[in-house]
Amino acid sequence: MSQGTSSKVVYVITEKSPQAQLFIDYLHEHTGCDVRIHSPSSALTVTPPEQALILIDTDHIGVDALQAWQEKLAEPLSRLPLAAFNIRDMDHALEALSSAQLKGIFYRNESLEVICKGITGLLDGELWMSRDLMARLIMFYRKYQSNAFRPACGLTNREMEIISLLSSGASNQQIAEKLFVSEHTVKSHLYNIFRKINVHNRIQALNWIHQNIGPILPNVEAGRSASQHR
């Protein structure tokens, strides 16, 4: 574990191993950052500097657990940019983006040189994703803005927002909190959505979303810029 005095810190969330230590040492040597390893099973309780990054190993925290892990972060850790590495492919990347507020994606076959370059960009407030992934996200948001993907069953903008949250696995309470409405209002919207798309429960609704809308809605936040490195 690096214990330098750099004002930039990278918290790598992975299990300790000789391979992980070599990875940590390389990042420290080639970025000049203080790189610290933390077990995924232990709460991250540190006071970060102004420039810091959380880098999650998806081999140890699955994308289905990313949202819950991120929600447990205390302030000011929750405001740090979050990136994931060991991402398998485009579908895995989209799944990860739908689960957490990620600013960076590093594929499993990414070179260490590219990862170091990406870390530097993320610490400077950029997004870091492949050209193909950025093109996919841009295409999605263009369709979203034009409502081109909205099915012809009369779903409102609010109902599409709820479908987005539903597809990310949010509970009724979580949807209510994110949209600043009551759980009763969420249940009413879900009732109307289920009626319009002719389903009877959440599982059927998720199947309908997959078949009619495609990949679940990415949950990525905008950054100052996006580095296109592939």
C-alpha positions as CSV (number, residue, x, y, z in Angstrom):
1,M,0.0,0.0,0.0
2,S,1.3,3.4,-0.9
3,Q,1.7,5.9,1.9
4,G,3.0,8.9,0.1
5,T,2.3,12.5,0.8
6,S,0.5,13.3,-2.5
7,S,-2.4,15.6,-2.4
8,K,-4.2,13.3,-4.8
9,V,-5.5,10.0,-3.5
10,V,-7.0,6.9,-5.3
11,Y,-9.0,4.5,-3.2
12,V,-8.9,1.1,-4.9
13,I,-11.7,-1.1,-3.7
14,T,-10.5,-4.7,-4.1
15,E,-9.2,-7.7,-2.1
16,K,-5.5,-7.7,-1.1
17,S,-3.3,-10.0,-3.2
18,P,0.2,-10.0,-4.7
19,Q,-1.4,-9.1,-8.1
20,A,-3.4,-6.2,-6.5
21,Q,-0.3,-4.9,-4.8
22,L,1.6,-4.8,-8.1
23,F,-1.4,-2.9,-9.6
24,I,-1.3,-0.4,-6.7
25,D,2.4,0.1,-7.0
26,Y,2.2,0.7,-10.7
27,L,-0.6,3.3,-10.3
28,H,1.4,5.1,-7.6
29,E,4.6,5.2,-9.7
30,H,3.0,6.4,-12.9
31,T,0.3,8.8,-11.6
32,G,2.1,10.3,-8.6
33,C,-1.0,9.7,-6.5
34,D,-1.3,8.2,-3.1
35,V,-2.9,4.9,-3.9
36,R,-4.7,3.0,-1.1
37,I,-6.3,-0.4,-1.2
38,H,-9.6,-1.1,0.7
39,S,-11.4,-4.3,1.1
40,P,-14.9,-4.4,-0.5
41,S,-16.3,-5.9,2.7
42,S,-15.1,-3.1,5.0
43,A,-16.7,0.4,5.1
44,L,-14.6,3.1,3.6
45,T,-14.2,5.6,6.4
46,V,-11.6,8.2,5.5
47,T,-11.5,11.9,5.1
48,P,-10.4,12.4,1.5
49,P,-8.4,15.3,0.1
50,E,-9.9,17.7,-2.4
51,Q,-8.7,15.6,-5.4
52,A,-9.6,11.9,-4.8
53,L,-11.1,9.0,-6.7
54,I,-12.8,5.8,-5.8
55,L,-11.8,2.9,-8.2
56,I,-13.9,-0.2,-7.8
57,D,-12.9,-3.7,-8.9
58,T,-16.1,-5.3,-10.3
59,D,-14.6,-8.7,-9.8
60,H,-15.2,-8.1,-6.1
61,I,-18.2,-5.8,-6.1
62,G,-20.7,-7.0,-8.7
63,V,-22.6,-4.4,-10.7
64,D,-25.8,-5.5,-9.0
65,A,-24.3,-4.4,-5.7
66,L,-22.7,-1.1,-6.9
67,Q,-25.7,1.1,-6.1
68,A,-26.1,-0.2,-2.5
69,W,-22.4,0.1,-1.9
70,Q,-22.3,3.7,-3.2
71,E,-25.4,4.7,-1.1
72,K,-23.5,3.6,2.1
73,L,-20.7,6.1,1.5
74,A,-20.7,8.9,4.0
75,E,-20.1,12.6,3.2
76,P,-17.8,13.8,1.7
77,L,-16.9,10.4,0.1
78,S,-20.2,10.3,-1.7
79,R,-19.2,13.3,-3.7
80,L,-16.0,11.7,-5.0
81,P,-15.9,10.6,-8.7
82,L,-16.4,6.8,-8.9
83,A,-15.0,4.6,-11.6
84,A,-15.1,0.8,-12.2
85,F,-12.4,-1.5,-13.6
86,N,-12.4,-5.1,-14.8
87,I,-15.5,-4.4,-16.9
88,R,-16.0,-7.2,-19.4
89,D,-17.7,-5.6,-22.4
90,M,-20.2,-3.0,-23.5
91,D,-23.2,-4.7,-22.0
92,H,-21.4,-5.0,-18.7
93,A,-20.5,-1.3,-18.9
94,L,-24.1,-0.3,-19.5
95,E,-25.2,-2.4,-16.6
96,A,-22.7,-0.8,-14.4
97,L,-23.7,2.7,-15.5
98,S,-27.3,1.9,-14.7
99,S,-26.4,0.8,-11.2
100,A,-24.1,3.6,-9.9
101,Q,-23.1,7.2,-10.7
102,L,-19.9,6.2,-12.5
103,K,-17.6,8.8,-14.1
104,G,-15.2,6.2,-15.5
105,I,-15.2,2.8,-17.1
106,F,-12.1,0.7,-17.6
107,Y,-12.4,-2.6,-19.5
108,R,-10.6,-5.8,-18.3
109,N,-8.2,-5.7,-21.3
110,E,-7.3,-2.0,-20.7
111,S,-3.6,-1.3,-20.6
112,L,-2.1,0.0,-17.4
113,E,-0.9,3.0,-19.3
114,V,-4.5,3.9,-20.3
115,I,-5.8,3.3,-16.8
116,C,-3.2,5.7,-15.4
117,K,-4.2,8.3,-18.1
118,G,-7.8,7.8,-17.2
119,I,-7.2,8.2,-13.5
120,T,-5.5,11.5,-14.2
121,G,-8.4,12.7,-16.3
122,L,-11.0,11.7,-13.7
123,L,-9.1,13.5,-10.9
124,D,-9.2,16.6,-13.2
125,G,-13.0,16.3,-13.4
126,E,-13.4,14.5,-16.7
127,L,-15.5,11.5,-17.7
128,W,-13.4,8.6,-18.9
129,M,-15.0,6.0,-21.2
130,S,-14.3,4.4,-24.5
131,R,-15.4,6.1,-27.8
132,D,-17.9,3.3,-28.5
133,L,-19.5,3.6,-25.0
134,M,-19.7,7.4,-25.3
135,A,-21.3,7.1,-28.7
136,R,-23.8,4.6,-27.3
137,L,-24.7,7.0,-24.5
138,I,-24.9,10.0,-26.8
139,M,-27.2,8.1,-29.1
140,F,-29.4,7.1,-26.1
141,Y,-29.7,10.7,-24.8
142,R,-30.5,12.0,-28.3
143,K,-33.3,9.4,-28.5
144,Y,-34.4,10.3,-25.0
145,Q,-34.6,14.0,-25.9
146,S,-36.6,13.4,-29.0
147,N,-38.8,10.8,-27.3
148,A,-38.0,8.5,-30.3
149,F,-37.8,5.5,-28.1
150,R,-41.1,6.1,-26.3
151,P,-43.5,3.3,-27.0
152,A,-46.8,4.1,-28.6
153,C,-48.7,3.2,-25.5
154,G,-49.0,6.8,-24.1
155,L,-46.5,6.8,-21.3
156,T,-45.9,10.3,-19.9
157,N,-42.5,11.8,-19.1
158,R,-43.0,11.1,-15.4
159,E,-43.9,7.5,-16.1
160,M,-40.7,7.2,-18.2
161,E,-38.7,8.5,-15.3
162,I,-40.3,5.9,-13.1
163,I,-39.6,3.2,-15.6
164,S,-35.9,4.3,-15.6
165,L,-35.7,4.0,-11.9
166,L,-37.6,0.7,-11.9
167,S,-35.2,-0.7,-14.4
168,S,-32.2,0.2,-12.1
169,G,-33.8,-1.9,-9.3
170,A,-35.1,1.0,-7.2
171,S,-37.8,0.2,-4.6
172,N,-41.0,2.2,-4.4
173,Q,-39.5,4.1,-1.4
174,Q,-36.3,4.9,-3.3
175,I,-38.3,6.1,-6.4
176,A,-40.4,8.3,-4.1
177,E,-37.3,9.8,-2.6
178,K,-35.6,10.4,-5.9
179,L,-38.7,12.1,-7.4
180,F,-39.7,13.9,-4.2
181,V,-43.2,12.3,-4.2
182,S,-45.0,10.0,-1.8
183,E,-44.9,6.2,-2.1
184,H,-48.7,6.4,-2.7
185,T,-48.0,8.5,-5.8
186,V,-45.4,6.1,-7.0
187,K,-47.8,3.2,-6.6
188,S,-50.5,5.1,-8.5
189,H,-48.0,5.7,-11.3
190,L,-46.9,2.1,-11.4
191,Y,-50.5,1.0,-11.6
192,N,-51.1,3.2,-14.6
193,I,-47.8,2.1,-16.2
194,F,-48.7,-1.6,-15.7
195,R,-52.1,-1.0,-17.2
196,K,-50.7,0.8,-20.2
197,I,-48.1,-1.8,-21.0
198,N,-50.4,-4.7,-20.1
199,V,-48.3,-6.3,-17.4
200,H,-49.3,-7.3,-13.8
201,N,-46.1,-7.1,-11.7
202,R,-42.5,-5.7,-11.6
203,I,-40.9,-8.8,-13.2
204,Q,-43.2,-8.6,-16.2
205,A,-42.6,-4.9,-16.4
206,L,-38.8,-5.4,-16.4
207,N,-39.2,-8.0,-19.2
208,W,-41.3,-5.5,-21.1
209,I,-38.7,-2.7,-20.7
210,H,-35.9,-5.0,-21.9
211,Q,-37.9,-6.1,-25.0
212,N,-39.3,-2.6,-25.9
213,I,-36.8,-0.1,-24.8
214,G,-33.5,-2.0,-24.8
215,P,-30.7,-1.5,-22.3
216,I,-31.7,-0.1,-19.0
217,L,-31.3,3.6,-18.7
218,P,-27.7,4.7,-18.0
219,N,-27.3,6.5,-14.7
220,V,-24.1,8.4,-15.6
221,E,-23.8,12.0,-14.5
222,A,-22.3,14.7,-16.8
223,G,-18.8,15.8,-16.3
224,R,-16.8,18.7,-17.7
225,S,-15.6,16.6,-20.6
226,A,-15.3,13.1,-21.8
227,S,-11.9,11.6,-22.8
228,Q,-12.2,9.3,-25.8
229,H,-9.3,6.9,-25.5
230,R,-10.2,3.9,-27.6
